[in-house]
Amino acid sequence: MGYPPRLKGMANPMLDEQTLSELRALLTASSVASLATLRDGAPAISLTPWAAAADGASLLIHVSGLAQHTREMLADSRVAAMVAEPETSGTLAQALPRVIISGLARQIDRSSPDYEAAKSAYLARHPRSEMTFGLGDFSIFAIEPHSARYIAGFGRAFDVETSELAQALKH
């Protein structure tokens, strides 16, 4: 299953440098995402650490085959991930910066040339996860973005082109 093609002529103008910089800062600071999958056609949410692929083209997650969200991604690759600034006292929830990324989850085969690069990028962000790479039931999924929406604060929301997202994710 895939996403329908994006509507032509409906794109927002490109993000300005300041907004792109704010998005990059959010993605750099927040290493955990809410992951939405489909469970029997209904939305389901979980929490997962993530890292950016070195080229910024995808979000990488390292998940156990025992986890329900892993089985859900294998059954239907359509997913969404939300990376948000943590709530602090006195901050309105509606004002918290966040980015919602919709895309397709693709399991990276251990024998693929992409696997070692994905593993390296993931461990650079989550070095304490090294031991889980030795467990046979864990695998890496690349979430390849189809669309993204960045809410920079109350009243500041932007559609983000996949090229802009890649630029913000790139190390």
Residue pairs with C-beta under 8 A, 6 or more apart in sequence:
1 76
1 77
1 78
2 78
2 104
3 78
3 102
3 103
3 104
3 146
3 147
6 146
6 147
11 159
11 161
12 158
12 159
14 161
14 164
15 23
15 150
15 158
15 160
15 164
19 150
19 152
19 158
20 164
20 167
20 168
22 97
22 152
23 99
23 150
23 152
23 160
23 164
23 165
23 168
24 167
24 168
24 169
26 83
26 85
26 97
26 98
26 99
27 52
27 83
27 99
27 168
27 169
29 85
30 83
30 84
30 85
30 86
31 49
31 50
31 51
31 125
31 126
32 47
32 48
32 49
32 50
32 83
33 47
33 48
33 49
33 50
33 59
33 61
33 81
33 82
33 83
34 45
34 46
34 47
34 81
34 82
34 84
35 45
35 46
35 47
35 48
35 61
35 69
35 79
35 80
35 81
36 43
36 44
36 45
36 79
36 80
36 81
36 82
37 43
37 44
37 45
37 46
37 69
37 72
37 73
37 76
37 79
37 105
38 44
38 72
38 75
38 76
38 78
39 68
39 72
44 68
44 69
44 72
46 67
46 68
46 69
48 61
48 63
48 69
49 61
49 62
49 125
49 126
49 129
50 59
50 60
50 61
50 81
50 83
50 125
50 143
51 59
51 60
51 121
51 122
51 124
51 125
51 126
52 58
52 59
52 60
52 121
52 125
52 169
52 170
52 171
53 59
53 60
53 117
53 118
53 121
53 142
53 169
54 117
54 120
54 121
54 170
54 171
55 166
55 170
56 165
56 166
56 167
56 168
56 169
56 170
56 171
57 142
57 144
57 166
57 169
58 103
58 142
58 143
58 144
58 145
59 81
59 101
59 103
59 142
59 143
59 145
59 169
60 118
60 121
60 122
60 140
60 141
60 142
60 143
61 105
61 140
61 141
61 143
62 122
62 126
62 129
62 132
62 133
62 138
62 139
62 140
63 69
63 70
63 73
63 138
63 139
63 141
64 70
64 132
64 135
64 137
64 138
65 71
65 137
65 138
65 139
66 137
70 139
70 141
73 79
73 105
73 107
73 141
74 107
77 104
77 105
77 106
78 102
78 103
78 104
78 105
79 102
79 103
79 104
79 105
79 143
80 100
80 101
80 102
80 103
81 100
81 101
81 103
81 143
82 98
82 99
82 100
82 101
83 98
83 99
83 101
84 96
84 97
84 98
84 99
85 96
85 97
85 98
86 96
87 93
87 96
92 154
94 154
95 153
95 154
96 151
96 153
97 150
97 151
97 152
97 153
98 150
98 151
99 148
99 149
99 150
99 151
99 160
99 165
100 148
100 149
100 151
101 143
101 145
101 147
101 148
101 165
102 145
102 146
102 147
102 148
103 143
103 144
103 145
103 146
103 147
104 143
104 144
104 146
105 141
105 142
105 143
105 144
106 141
106 142
106 143
106 144
107 139
107 140
107 141
108 114
108 115
108 118
108 139
108 140
108 141
108 142
109 115
110 139
114 142
115 140
118 140
118 142
119 133
119 140
121 171
122 129
122 140
123 129
123 130
123 133
124 171
132 138
145 162
145 165
145 166
146 162
147 159
147 160
147 162
148 159
148 160
148 162
148 165
149 157
149 158
149 159
149 160
150 157
150 158
150 160
151 157
151 158
152 158
160 168
